[in-house]
Amino acid sequence: MKEKEIFHIIMGILILSIVIGFKDLVLYANYSFMGYAILFSAIIIIVNVLAKKGMASFLDSRVEHKIWFWKRLWFKQNWNLKNAIPTGAIIPLFISAFSIGFFKVMTVLTFETFALKRRAARKFGYYSYTELTDFTVGMIATAGIVATLLLSLITYWFEPLETLSRMAAYYAFWNIIPFSTLDGIHILSGIRKVWYVLATITAIFALFALYTGLV
């Protein structure tokens, strides 16, 4: 893992921890909860990142994570901004501040996929197999969402980890959205039927998490 990627992951954890703990920090001055927010954010992001890296390695590729940046000005490919905007930091923090932490947007990190050299050296000989397909990238993104949902499901059965369970469900929900370079767009582009199934399951998880957070 490169230093730049580690930096972006740490920044993602800090941003997510602010999103998770903003309400308790501002309304209730519950500073001790920020420690839990940082811990929960680290667990969620690390599980998500490791799942993607594991799937990428299995598919003879590698991934690098970074804060979500917005560069394309419009749908046309050549309509780009001169400087990319760090929307993965701006949007979650702005909405947290605007809603006093009641509305938690968790679109923090995205990833890029690169083919490993061994993709071109299969048992069938050397041929043009270095190009990554939408299916491959979709599988990698799927691994991250599935791992996050499993984290939510497992921690739900442990009462002290209820908040972690809910936050993991929210994280999966926001990242399954097929927009920009978020996980959802990779899954929808590569394996559309899987996206429909995962989106439905993730919505159920998120709604249940919302319900348990209100009662």
trRosetta pair geometry for C-beta under 8 A, 3 or more apart (Angstrom, degrees):
i j d omega theta_ij theta_ji phi_ij phi_ji
1 5 5.3 -117 -174 83 86 127
1 6 5.7 101 134 -59 114 92
2 5 4.7 93 61 8 81 103
2 6 7.0 -145 98 -6 42 87
2 64 6.8 -2 30 -126 117 118
3 6 5.5 -54 -148 36 34 114
3 7 6.3 39 152 -23 66 103
4 7 5.7 -52 -152 32 31 114
4 8 6.6 28 152 -16 64 105
4 64 7.9 21 91 -172 103 124
4 66 7.7 -11 142 -98 97 103
5 8 5.7 -54 -149 37 34 110
5 9 6.3 35 153 -20 67 105
5 64 5.0 -115 -91 -156 126 85
5 65 5.6 93 -158 51 97 71
5 66 6.9 -84 -116 -69 65 72
6 9 5.7 -55 -147 36 31 112
6 10 6.3 31 154 -18 65 105
7 10 5.9 -56 -149 36 29 110
7 11 6.3 28 153 -17 64 107
8 11 5.6 -53 -147 39 32 113
8 12 6.3 38 151 -24 64 104
8 65 5.9 -170 101 113 122 78
8 66 4.4 -76 -153 -128 165 52
8 67 5.2 -135 -152 -23 98 75
8 109 7.0 113 146 -120 103 100
9 12 5.4 -51 -149 34 32 116
9 13 6.5 35 151 -21 64 101
9 45 6.4 150 -163 147 87 129
9 46 7.9 78 -180 -84 126 66
9 49 6.3 19 -122 -83 127 159
9 65 5.7 69 -74 89 92 129
9 109 7.1 30 -107 -104 59 143
10 13 5.6 -50 -151 32 33 113
10 14 6.5 31 152 -17 65 105
11 14 5.7 -55 -148 38 33 111
11 15 6.2 33 154 -18 67 106
11 67 5.9 -44 100 -64 128 120
11 89 7.2 -44 160 -85 114 116
12 15 5.8 -54 -144 37 30 109
12 16 6.1 27 158 -15 65 109
12 45 5.6 144 114 -131 117 149
12 65 7.4 -51 -16 147 154 122
12 67 6.2 -168 -71 -91 88 74
12 88 7.1 -36 -106 154 88 129
12 108 4.5 117 -147 143 90 123
12 109 4.5 9 -118 -58 149 109
13 16 5.9 -58 -145 41 27 109
13 17 6.2 30 155 -23 63 108
13 38 6.8 60 156 -156 102 70
13 41 4.8 127 -159 125 68 111
13 42 5.0 37 -142 -84 132 67
13 45 5.4 -123 -82 32 81 152
14 17 5.7 -53 -146 34 29 113
14 18 6.7 30 154 -19 62 102
14 38 7.5 3 -105 -119 53 94
14 41 7.7 148 -55 118 14 154
15 18 5.9 -55 -156 33 32 110
15 19 6.6 32 149 -18 65 105
15 67 7.8 95 -5 -122 153 110
15 88 7.0 98 103 142 169 82
15 89 5.5 -118 -105 -117 142 69
15 92 5.8 90 163 80 109 138
15 93 6.5 -85 -148 -54 93 101
15 108 5.3 158 88 -129 127 120
16 19 5.4 -52 -149 36 36 115
16 20 6.2 33 154 -17 68 106
16 41 3.9 151 98 -139 111 117
16 44 7.0 -135 155 70 154 129
16 45 6.5 175 18 -48 158 121
16 92 7.5 -43 -91 167 50 160
16 106 6.2 50 -124 -139 96 93
16 108 5.4 -62 -61 -46 97 161
16 171 7.5 23 -142 -101 131 117
17 20 5.7 -53 -143 39 32 110
17 21 5.9 0 166 7 67 115
17 34 6.7 74 162 -164 110 73
17 37 4.2 112 -160 131 78 96
17 38 4.3 24 -122 -86 149 56
17 40 7.6 135 -108 61 78 82
17 41 4.1 -100 -63 -3 78 152
17 42 7.9 16 -65 -31 116 76
18 21 6.4 -71 -133 54 23 89
18 22 5.8 51 163 -66 65 94
18 37 7.6 112 -56 144 19 140
18 92 7.9 114 81 127 101 109
18 93 6.4 12 106 -107 137 89
18 96 6.6 128 130 104 90 169
19 22 6.1 -25 -140 -15 20 117
19 92 4.9 -52 -81 173 130 114
19 93 7.3 -99 -71 -80 85 50
19 96 5.1 -132 -119 -76 63 138
19 101 7.8 155 -168 -132 41 76
19 104 5.2 106 165 -150 101 89
19 105 6.9 -113 -139 61 135 53
19 106 6.2 162 117 -90 159 74
19 108 8.0 -129 -4 -65 145 119
20 37 4.2 169 91 -143 114 100
20 40 6.2 -166 176 81 169 126
20 41 6.1 -150 4 -62 139 102
20 104 6.8 56 -89 -138 46 138
20 163 7.9 99 -173 165 116 111
20 167 5.6 12 -114 -119 121 138
21 24 5.4 -66 -162 51 67 108
21 25 5.2 67 141 -30 91 111
21 30 7.9 -131 -164 88 95 96
21 33 5.4 163 -134 116 106 98
21 34 4.7 115 164 -101 166 63
21 36 7.6 138 -87 71 116 80
21 37 3.4 -74 -43 -55 116 162
21 38 8.0 -19 -18 -33 141 65
21 101 7.8 -65 117 -136 26 135
22 25 5.8 -65 -146 39 25 111
22 26 6.0 5 168 -5 67 114
22 96 4.4 150 -23 176 171 118
22 97 7.4 -113 -161 -70 141 49
22 100 7.3 -179 134 171 107 37
22 101 3.4 -170 96 -94 97 109
22 104 8.0 170 31 -99 117 89
23 26 6.4 -65 -137 44 23 97
23 27 5.5 -11 180 13 65 120
23 28 7.7 37 137 7 68 100
23 100 6.3 78 -110 137 75 73
23 101 2.9 -162 -55 110 73 134
23 102 6.2 96 -91 -63 129 52
24 27 6.9 -58 -113 52 17 90
24 28 5.2 -44 -155 50 56 116
24 30 4.0 -59 170 57 100 122
24 33 4.3 -30 123 68 153 156
24 34 7.8 -163 90 -53 114 66
24 37 7.8 -169 48 -51 129 128
24 101 7.4 -139 2 154 51 162
25 28 7.7 12 -22 57 7 72
25 29 7.1 32 -170 -117 38 27
25 30 6.5 -93 -79 59 39 67
25 31 6.7 70 -124 -94 80 52
25 33 7.1 -134 -59 69 72 108
25 34 6.1 58 -82 -66 116 107
25 101 7.6 152 40 -72 86 153
26 29 7.9 -12 179 -65 7 51
26 100 5.9 -135 94 -158 143 83
26 101 6.1 172 31 -13 121 129
27 100 6.5 79 -55 166 108 116
27 101 7.2 -122 -9 45 110 131
30 33 4.3 37 127 -1 111 119
30 34 7.9 158 112 -23 71 75
31 34 5.8 -35 -171 8 50 116
32 35 6.0 -37 -176 17 52 113
32 36 7.7 45 137 -7 68 99
33 36 5.4 -52 -161 39 53 111
33 37 6.0 58 141 -27 76 102
34 37 5.1 -49 -143 35 38 118
34 38 6.3 41 155 -21 67 99
35 38 6.0 -52 -151 33 29 109
35 39 6.5 27 151 -16 63 108
36 39 5.5 -57 -147 40 34 112
36 40 6.0 32 157 -18 70 108
36 163 7.0 50 147 83 128 145
37 40 5.9 -54 -141 39 27 108
37 41 6.1 29 157 -20 62 110
38 41 5.8 -56 -145 37 27 112
38 42 6.3 30 155 -21 63 107
39 42 5.8 -57 -150 34 28 111
39 43 6.5 27 154 -18 64 106
40 43 5.8 -54 -149 35 32 111
40 44 6.3 30 155 -18 66 107
40 163 6.5 -73 -95 114 158 99
40 164 4.6 -147 -129 -102 107 84
40 167 5.5 70 154 60 130 154
41 44 5.9 -56 -146 37 29 110
41 45 6.1 17 162 -9 66 112
41 167 7.7 -81 -78 154 59 145
42 45 6.3 -63 -141 44 25 102
42 46 5.8 20 164 -16 65 116
43 46 6.1 -60 -139 41 22 106
43 47 6.1 22 162 -18 62 111
43 151 7.2 160 143 -163 101 138
43 164 6.5 -3 74 -148 142 124
44 47 6.2 -62 -152 36 22 108
44 48 6.4 18 155 -15 61 113
44 148 6.5 48 -160 -131 82 99
44 151 6.8 161 -113 114 62 156
44 164 7.4 -165 -56 -160 98 82
44 167 6.2 -96 -63 120 147 104
44 168 5.2 -161 -112 -98 105 77
44 171 5.2 134 179 -11 135 169
45 48 5.6 -58 -147 40 31 112
45 49 6.0 30 157 -19 68 110
45 108 7.6 -58 -100 83 120 137
45 109 6.8 101 -139 -2 108 145
46 49 5.7 -54 -140 39 29 110
46 50 6.0 26 162 -17 65 110
47 50 6.1 -58 -142 39 24 106
47 51 6.3 27 158 -22 61 109
47 147 5.3 -170 154 146 93 113
47 148 6.4 134 104 -88 114 59
47 151 5.1 81 132 -66 169 143
47 168 7.9 -4 63 -127 144 120
48 51 6.0 -58 -151 32 26 112
48 52 6.7 20 155 -14 62 107
48 109 7.8 139 106 67 134 133
48 144 4.5 49 -166 -159 81 94
48 147 6.1 166 -100 85 43 117
48 148 5.2 19 -85 -64 98 108
48 171 7.3 -111 -57 141 143 131
48 175 7.9 83 -146 37 144 174
49 52 6.0 -61 -154 37 30 108
49 53 6.3 25 154 -16 67 110
49 65 5.7 -60 -120 -33 108 154
49 109 7.7 -34 -78 125 99 162
49 144 7.5 38 -68 -118 24 108
50 53 5.6 -55 -142 41 33 110
50 54 6.1 37 156 -23 66 106
50 147 7.6 -165 76 180 81 164
51 54 5.8 -54 -148 35 27 112
51 55 6.5 22 156 -13 63 107
51 143 4.5 -173 152 145 95 93
51 144 5.1 152 85 -94 115 45
51 146 7.1 -169 -179 69 147 83
51 147 3.4 -133 -71 -22 156 155
51 148 7.7 -120 21 -30 153 70
52 55 5.9 -57 -147 40 31 106
52 56 6.0 33 154 -22 66 109
52 63 5.2 -55 140 52 111 161
52 65 7.7 109 75 -67 146 109
52 111 6.1 -165 161 -47 157 174
52 140 5.2 61 -153 176 82 88
52 141 7.2 22 -113 -90 110 32
52 143 5.5 152 -89 83 46 111
52 144 4.5 7 -57 -62 102 105
53 56 5.5 -52 -142 37 31 115
53 57 6.3 34 157 -21 64 104
53 62 7.4 12 -139 -149 77 67
53 63 5.9 -125 -90 47 62 104
54 57 5.9 -54 -150 33 29 110
54 58 6.6 30 151 -19 62 106
54 143 6.8 -154 71 171 92 147
55 58 5.5 -54 -151 35 35 115
55 59 6.3 16 156 -4 68 111
55 139 6.0 -159 171 134 128 90
55 140 4.9 171 100 -114 120 58
55 142 7.7 172 -146 68 170 80
55 143 3.6 -156 -30 -33 146 162
56 59 5.9 -69 -147 49 29 99
56 61 4.7 -91 -169 88 84 84
56 62 5.4 99 142 -120 130 22
56 63 4.6 -150 -64 -17 160 98
56 113 6.5 -155 -123 -130 118 96
56 140 5.1 45 -71 -117 82 124
57 60 7.7 38 -175 -76 32 23
57 61 7.6 -115 -73 61 23 47
57 62 7.1 41 -77 -93 66 68
59 136 5.3 153 167 -149 144 99
59 139 6.3 129 -61 86 150 134
59 140 6.9 -104 33 -63 143 96
60 115 7.0 17 124 -158 88 73
60 116 5.0 -121 176 48 69 112
60 118 5.4 -125 -145 87 112 95
60 119 4.3 141 131 -78 131 83
61 113 5.5 20 156 -176 136 99
61 114 6.2 162 -168 83 87 41
61 115 5.3 -53 -109 -109 91 42
61 116 5.7 -152 -99 -9 29 86
61 119 7.0 34 -68 -59 75 133
61 132 6.0 67 -106 -100 147 121
61 136 6.4 99 -9 164 151 128
61 140 7.3 -77 82 -68 127 139
62 113 7.4 157 82 -153 38 57
62 114 5.3 -20 63 63 86 93
62 116 6.1 93 -19 -63 95 96
63 111 4.6 9 -177 177 116 129
63 112 6.7 155 -154 77 66 42
63 113 5.3 -29 -98 -97 80 66
63 114 7.5 166 -89 18 31 74
63 140 6.1 152 -62 -179 136 142
64 111 6.5 155 77 -155 37 76
64 112 5.2 -13 58 56 91 94
64 114 7.2 32 -6 -4 103 114
65 109 5.1 5 -174 -176 111 125
65 110 7.3 163 -149 86 65 32
65 111 4.8 -39 -96 -96 64 88
66 69 7.1 -22 122 -10 116 105
66 109 6.9 149 79 -150 24 78
66 110 6.4 -25 67 65 74 77
66 111 7.3 136 18 -102 69 38
66 112 7.2 17 10 -6 114 101
67 86 5.4 10 125 -151 133 101
67 88 4.1 -168 -178 70 78 135
67 89 5.9 0 -166 -34 138 96
67 108 6.8 -65 -133 171 70 66
67 109 6.4 -67 -105 -103 34 58
67 110 7.7 23 133 21 19 81
68 86 7.6 106 81 -166 54 54
68 87 5.5 -63 112 77 99 88
68 88 3.1 129 39 -61 83 109
68 107 5.8 -30 14 149 166 88
68 108 6.4 168 0 149 107 16
68 109 6.3 179 -38 -139 84 7
68 110 4.6 97 -99 -19 76 106
68 180 7.0 78 -170 114 114 141
68 181 6.7 178 -139 67 87 99
68 182 7.0 7 -117 -79 135 78
69 84 4.0 32 170 158 125 128
69 85 6.5 147 -161 70 70 39
69 86 5.7 -40 -102 -99 77 48
69 87 6.6 123 -140 18 23 83
69 88 6.9 -50 -50 0 43 104
69 110 7.6 -105 21 33 64 129
70 81 7.4 57 119 12 75 140
70 84 6.5 155 70 -165 36 77
70 85 4.7 -21 59 60 95 98
70 87 4.2 57 -17 -21 112 131
70 180 6.3 -68 -106 -129 84 140
71 80 5.2 1 150 -156 92 100
71 81 5.3 -133 -158 42 51 95
71 84 4.1 -41 -80 -103 95 92
71 85 7.5 176 -74 17 46 68
72 75 7.6 59 153 -103 127 17
72 77 7.5 -59 -124 -134 121 35
72 79 6.5 67 -168 88 74 76
72 80 5.5 -53 -106 -103 48 72
72 81 7.5 -88 -37 -1 4 83
72 180 7.7 180 40 -129 112 79
73 79 4.4 -100 61 147 103 93
73 80 6.0 175 -7 -120 90 12
73 81 5.4 131 -64 -52 92 73
74 79 4.3 -11 40 101 94 150
75 79 7.6 35 53 47 35 129
76 79 4.4 78 72 -2 97 112
81 84 6.4 130 78 -91 116 37
81 85 6.7 8 87 -19 168 93
85 90 6.7 -38 162 9 101 147
86 89 4.5 9 134 26 114 110
86 90 6.0 125 92 -17 73 97
87 90 5.5 -62 -127 48 38 105
87 91 5.1 27 -179 -14 79 114
87 107 7.5 -21 126 111 98 116
87 180 7.7 -117 69 -126 149 173
88 91 7.2 -25 -101 36 14 100
88 92 7.1 5 179 0 44 115
88 107 6.2 -117 -116 124 70 71
88 108 4.8 87 -174 -161 102 36
88 109 6.4 88 -153 -66 147 30
88 110 7.1 -134 -70 -10 136 90
89 92 7.0 -75 -154 43 20 99
89 93 6.1 1 167 -3 61 123
89 108 7.7 64 -72 -139 49 76
90 93 6.4 -78 -148 46 19 101
90 94 5.7 14 166 -18 65 118
91 94 6.0 -57 -134 38 23 108
91 95 6.1 15 169 -11 62 111
91 105 5.8 -83 135 114 96 148
91 107 6.4 -8 85 65 134 111
92 95 6.3 -63 -144 42 24 103
92 96 6.2 26 157 -22 63 111
92 104 7.7 19 -151 -171 92 56
92 105 4.6 -144 -105 87 66 91
92 106 6.4 71 -112 -96 127 28
92 107 6.6 -169 -56 51 103 64
92 108 6.2 -7 -21 -79 154 83
93 96 5.6 -54 -145 36 30 114
93 97 6.3 27 157 -16 64 107
94 97 5.9 -59 -151 38 29 108
94 98 6.1 25 154 -18 66 111
95 98 5.5 -53 -137 41 33 112
95 99 5.9 8 168 2 68 113
95 103 5.5 -85 160 100 106 110
95 104 8.0 145 109 -121 113 15
95 105 4.8 62 61 4 148 125
96 99 6.6 -69 -137 51 20 91
96 100 8.0 -28 167 154 53 4
96 101 5.4 28 -166 -92 83 55
96 103 7.4 -144 -92 77 43 68
96 104 6.8 41 -94 -111 92 57
96 105 7.4 -122 -45 31 80 85
97 100 7.5 19 -171 -79 27 37
98 103 7.8 -32 82 51 91 121
99 102 4.6 -113 154 51 105 85
99 103 3.8 41 69 22 177 101
101 104 7.3 19 -171 -74 57 86
104 167 7.9 -78 141 -124 157 80
104 170 5.9 21 95 169 121 153
105 174 6.2 131 -162 -127 56 142
106 167 7.8 137 -88 -171 151 78
106 170 5.7 110 -2 128 141 96
106 171 4.7 -98 134 -107 152 62
106 173 8.0 83 48 64 118 81
106 174 4.3 154 61 36 84 153
106 175 7.2 -62 105 -37 96 89
107 174 5.1 -130 -56 157 75 116
107 175 6.6 152 -108 -83 67 64
107 177 7.4 -53 -86 46 123 126
107 182 6.0 -58 -140 -98 109 126
110 180 7.7 -95 -86 119 146 105
110 181 4.4 56 -159 111 152 107
110 182 6.3 -98 -100 -93 101 39
110 183 7.8 -162 -127 -45 68 62
111 140 7.4 -117 97 132 142 124
111 141 7.7 -174 49 -88 120 80
111 144 8.0 171 -2 -49 142 154
111 183 8.0 40 22 -84 104 80
113 132 5.5 168 117 -176 120 171
113 136 7.1 161 158 118 155 103
113 137 5.1 -150 12 -106 155 92
113 140 6.1 150 -94 36 130 164
114 132 7.7 -135 -144 -32 13 139
115 119 4.9 -69 -174 21 107 152
115 130 4.7 133 120 -173 156 70
115 131 6.9 -78 -46 -89 151 8
115 132 5.3 -158 -61 -49 97 93
116 119 5.6 125 68 -20 68 93
117 120 6.2 -56 -176 31 54 106
117 121 7.2 27 139 -3 76 113
117 130 7.8 -10 -125 -114 38 114
118 121 5.4 -70 -148 47 52 104
119 122 7.5 -7 -178 -47 37 95
119 129 5.2 -144 154 114 87 92
119 130 5.1 126 90 -107 118 53
120 126 5.9 30 159 -145 87 78
120 127 7.3 -164 -153 59 70 35
120 128 7.7 -14 -121 -120 95 24
120 129 5.7 166 -100 57 49 85
120 130 4.9 -8 -61 -60 105 100
121 126 6.3 -11 -100 -92 58 79
122 125 7.1 -12 75 44 78 30
122 127 7.5 -44 39 35 110 93
122 129 6.2 15 -12 46 125 163
124 127 6.9 -34 105 8 101 126
128 131 6.8 18 163 0 91 105
132 136 4.9 -116 -164 74 84 138
132 137 6.0 84 150 -47 120 95
133 136 4.9 107 55 1 75 98
133 137 7.3 -146 96 3 44 85
133 190 7.1 115 128 -131 81 104
134 137 5.8 -58 -148 43 36 107
134 138 5.9 41 152 -24 68 110
134 186 7.5 -169 -162 -161 74 63
134 189 4.7 -109 -161 129 127 97
134 190 3.8 -163 143 -93 78 78
135 138 5.5 -57 -145 38 27 115
135 139 6.4 32 155 -23 63 103
135 190 4.6 156 -92 -171 29 100
135 191 6.1 81 -131 -55 71 91
136 139 5.8 -53 -152 30 29 112
136 140 6.8 28 151 -17 62 104
136 190 7.2 -124 36 -143 35 142
137 140 5.7 -53 -153 34 35 113
137 141 6.5 33 151 -15 67 105
137 186 4.8 -109 135 -160 101 114
137 189 7.7 -7 83 81 117 114
137 190 5.7 -173 69 -59 78 146
138 141 5.7 -55 -147 39 33 109
138 142 6.1 39 152 -25 66 106
138 186 5.2 -175 -92 146 54 77
138 187 4.8 110 -152 -117 88 39
138 188 7.8 -158 -119 29 115 25
138 189 6.4 -154 -73 73 113 71
138 190 2.3 -150 -25 70 133 134
138 191 4.5 158 135 6 144 91
138 194 7.1 121 158 63 118 134
138 195 7.9 -78 -155 -53 116 101
139 142 5.4 -51 -146 33 31 117
139 143 6.7 39 153 -26 62 99
139 190 7.0 -104 -19 130 64 144
139 191 7.0 79 -63 -15 66 137
140 143 5.8 -48 -156 24 32 114
140 144 7.2 31 149 -16 60 101
140 186 7.3 -54 68 146 89 145
141 144 5.8 -54 -160 31 38 113
141 145 6.7 32 150 -14 69 105
141 183 4.0 158 -164 -155 108 83
141 184 7.7 -152 162 -42 138 18
141 186 4.0 137 -25 84 153 127
141 187 5.0 -126 97 -51 124 86
141 190 7.7 139 33 31 118 134
142 145 5.8 -59 -150 39 35 108
142 146 6.0 31 157 -17 71 110
142 183 8.0 156 -57 177 32 110
142 187 5.5 115 -68 -109 82 112
142 191 6.9 -13 -53 54 139 135
142 194 5.9 -23 -107 147 137 139
142 198 6.7 -139 -133 -65 86 156
143 146 5.9 -56 -141 40 27 109
143 147 6.1 28 159 -20 63 110
144 147 6.0 -57 -146 36 25 110
144 148 6.4 23 156 -17 62 109
144 175 7.3 -81 120 132 119 147
144 183 5.8 -125 75 -114 128 144
145 148 5.8 -60 -151 37 30 110
145 149 6.4 28 154 -17 66 107
145 172 5.4 101 -151 -147 74 95
145 175 6.5 -159 -92 98 91 110
145 176 5.7 82 -125 -81 137 95
145 183 5.8 162 -52 138 105 147
145 187 7.2 -13 0 -57 146 150
145 198 5.7 57 123 -173 145 136
145 202 6.8 -56 -173 -77 115 131
146 149 5.7 -56 -148 38 31 111
146 150 6.3 32 153 -19 65 106
146 198 7.4 -83 -68 -119 78 118
147 150 5.7 -53 -147 36 31 112
147 151 6.4 37 151 -22 63 103
148 151 5.5 -48 -150 32 33 116
148 152 6.6 36 149 -19 63 102
148 168 5.3 -172 -178 -174 79 91
148 171 5.7 -120 -166 94 139 109
148 172 4.3 172 106 -73 124 101
148 175 7.6 83 30 48 166 135
149 152 5.5 -51 -151 35 35 114
149 153 6.3 35 151 -19 66 105
149 168 7.4 163 -93 141 23 105
149 169 7.3 66 -118 -107 63 64
149 172 5.2 85 -63 -112 78 167
149 201 6.6 32 -141 129 154 117
149 202 6.5 -100 -86 -94 121 76
149 205 6.0 -128 -133 -62 94 165
150 153 5.5 -52 -144 37 34 112
150 154 6.1 30 159 -17 67 107
151 154 6.1 -56 -141 38 26 106
151 155 6.1 12 166 -6 63 114
151 164 7.7 -92 154 150 101 101
151 165 7.8 -165 130 -113 68 55
151 168 4.6 -139 99 -149 107 155
152 155 6.5 -65 -141 44 22 100
152 156 6.4 39 156 -41 60 103
152 165 4.9 96 -157 -161 61 64
152 166 7.5 107 -141 -64 102 13
152 168 3.8 -160 -70 94 86 115
152 169 4.4 108 -138 -58 151 78
152 172 6.8 -85 -19 -2 140 133
152 205 5.8 70 115 -168 153 130
152 209 7.3 -62 -160 -74 127 127
153 156 5.8 -47 -156 11 27 119
153 165 7.6 128 -46 -143 11 104
153 205 7.8 -77 -63 -117 82 120
154 157 6.8 -64 -176 25 36 104
154 158 7.9 9 142 0 65 107
155 158 5.7 -65 -158 43 53 104
155 161 4.0 -104 -170 132 101 129
155 162 7.6 -176 140 -82 91 22
155 164 4.8 -79 159 95 157 111
155 165 4.2 -161 95 -70 98 87
155 168 6.8 113 39 8 133 143
156 161 7.8 -91 -58 98 17 96
156 162 7.0 58 -135 -119 49 62
156 165 4.2 121 -75 -145 65 153
158 161 4.4 37 88 27 106 113
158 162 7.8 -145 92 -48 56 60
159 162 5.9 -10 -161 -38 43 108
161 164 4.4 -44 -172 40 83 122
161 165 6.0 93 128 -29 84 93
162 165 5.5 -53 -152 32 34 115
162 166 6.5 30 153 -16 66 104
162 212 7.1 -129 -174 144 113 129
163 166 5.8 -55 -149 37 34 109
163 167 6.2 29 156 -16 68 109
164 167 5.9 -58 -143 40 29 108
164 168 6.2 32 157 -22 65 107
165 168 6.0 -56 -149 33 26 111
165 169 6.6 26 153 -18 61 106
165 209 7.0 -162 123 -111 80 104
166 169 5.7 -56 -154 34 33 112
166 170 6.5 31 151 -17 66 105
166 209 3.9 139 -137 -162 75 106
166 210 7.9 133 -154 -57 109 34
166 212 6.5 -142 -85 78 117 112
166 213 5.5 103 -145 -63 155 112
167 170 5.5 -51 -147 37 36 112
167 171 6.2 40 152 -24 66 104
167 209 8.0 -178 -29 -170 24 141
168 171 5.6 -50 -146 33 32 115
168 172 6.5 32 154 -17 64 103
169 172 5.9 -54 -151 36 30 110
169 173 6.3 34 150 -23 64 108
169 202 7.5 159 -164 -159 70 66
169 205 4.1 -151 -140 146 110 103
169 206 5.1 175 150 -84 100 52
169 208 7.2 -109 -156 67 164 88
169 209 4.0 176 73 -38 145 147
170 173 5.5 -55 -149 34 33 116
170 174 6.4 27 159 -16 67 105
170 206 6.0 101 -94 -126 50 94
170 209 6.2 -131 -45 108 81 151
171 174 6.3 -56 -148 36 27 105
171 175 6.3 10 160 -5 62 116
172 175 6.1 -72 -146 46 26 102
172 176 6.1 29 159 -28 67 110
172 202 4.9 -140 129 -133 107 111
172 205 6.5 9 72 86 133 144
172 206 7.4 -144 75 -60 90 99
173 176 6.1 -57 -146 27 25 109
173 177 7.8 42 151 -37 55 91
173 202 5.1 163 -92 159 61 105
173 203 6.8 103 -123 -90 103 44
173 205 7.1 -154 -59 81 100 98
173 206 3.8 59 -74 -75 145 141
174 177 6.2 -36 -173 -2 39 115
174 182 7.8 -112 140 -152 69 143
175 182 5.5 -159 -150 -175 58 105
175 183 4.5 41 160 25 99 118
175 184 6.5 169 146 -29 46 89
176 182 7.9 -40 26 138 5 117
176 183 6.4 -39 -89 88 39 106
176 184 4.5 89 168 -85 33 105
176 187 7.3 -32 -144 39 72 146
176 195 7.5 151 -170 -154 93 79
176 198 6.0 -157 -133 127 129 104
176 199 5.3 167 152 -101 129 70
176 202 4.7 138 -4 61 160 170
177 182 5.7 18 73 94 80 155
177 184 4.7 -160 78 12 23 159
178 182 7.3 -158 -124 74 19 104
178 184 4.0 -116 -68 132 50 105
178 185 4.5 112 -160 -82 67 59
178 187 7.5 -111 -92 61 96 85
178 188 4.2 12 -110 -3 137 150
178 189 8.0 146 -148 -30 114 79
178 195 6.9 39 -67 -167 121 143
179 182 5.5 30 64 22 71 123
179 184 6.6 29 12 70 62 122
179 185 6.2 -138 29 -51 14 114
180 185 6.7 -155 70 -15 33 149
181 185 6.6 -92 -124 53 21 134
181 186 7.8 41 -168 -45 57 100
182 185 5.8 101 61 3 69 97
182 186 7.9 -136 104 0 41 90
183 186 5.8 -64 -160 37 41 111
183 187 6.2 32 152 -17 76 108
184 187 5.8 -59 -147 38 32 107
184 188 6.0 28 159 -16 69 110
184 195 6.8 93 -160 -144 70 114
184 199 7.4 71 -133 -88 110 104
185 188 5.8 -53 -140 41 31 110
185 189 6.0 29 160 -18 64 111
186 189 6.0 -59 -144 39 25 108
186 190 6.0 2 165 -2 63 118
187 190 6.3 -71 -139 48 24 97
187 191 6.1 -52 -167 57 65 85
187 194 6.1 -110 -173 97 103 104
187 195 4.3 139 124 -86 104 96
187 198 6.6 -59 168 50 158 146
188 192 5.8 41 -161 -112 54 67
188 195 4.3 64 -83 -93 63 172
189 192 7.8 57 -77 -69 4 79
191 194 4.0 19 123 21 114 122
191 195 6.6 148 93 -23 68 83
192 195 5.6 -54 -154 29 35 114
192 196 6.8 35 153 -19 66 100
193 196 5.8 -49 -155 30 37 112
193 197 6.7 33 151 -14 66 105
194 197 5.8 -57 -151 39 35 110
194 198 5.9 28 155 -14 70 112
195 198 5.8 -60 -139 45 29 106
195 199 5.7 32 161 -24 67 110
196 199 5.9 -53 -140 35 23 111
196 200 6.5 25 158 -18 59 107
197 200 6.0 -60 -155 34 28 110
197 201 6.4 21 154 -13 65 109
198 201 5.7 -57 -145 41 33 109
198 202 5.8 32 157 -20 68 110
199 202 5.8 -55 -140 40 27 111
199 203 6.3 32 157 -23 62 106
200 203 5.8 -54 -149 33 27 111
200 204 6.7 28 153 -18 62 105
201 204 5.7 -56 -154 34 33 112
201 205 6.5 34 150 -18 66 105
202 205 5.5 -51 -148 36 35 114
202 206 6.2 32 154 -19 67 107
203 206 5.7 -55 -144 39 30 110
203 207 6.2 30 157 -18 65 107
204 207 5.9 -55 -144 38 28 109
204 208 6.3 26 157 -16 63 109
205 208 5.9 -62 -150 39 26 109
205 209 6.2 27 153 -20 64 109
206 209 5.5 -53 -145 37 31 113
206 210 6.3 34 153 -21 64 104
207 210 5.6 -51 -148 35 32 113
207 211 6.4 34 152 -20 64 105
208 211 5.5 -51 -147 35 33 113
208 212 6.3 27 156 -14 66 106
209 212 6.0 -55 -143 41 29 105
209 213 6.2 30 155 -21 63 110
210 213 5.7 -60 -149 36 28 112
210 214 6.6 21 155 -17 63 109
211 214 6.0 -65 -153 35 29 106
211 215 6.4 13 161 -10 68 111
212 215 6.2 -57 -134 40 33 101
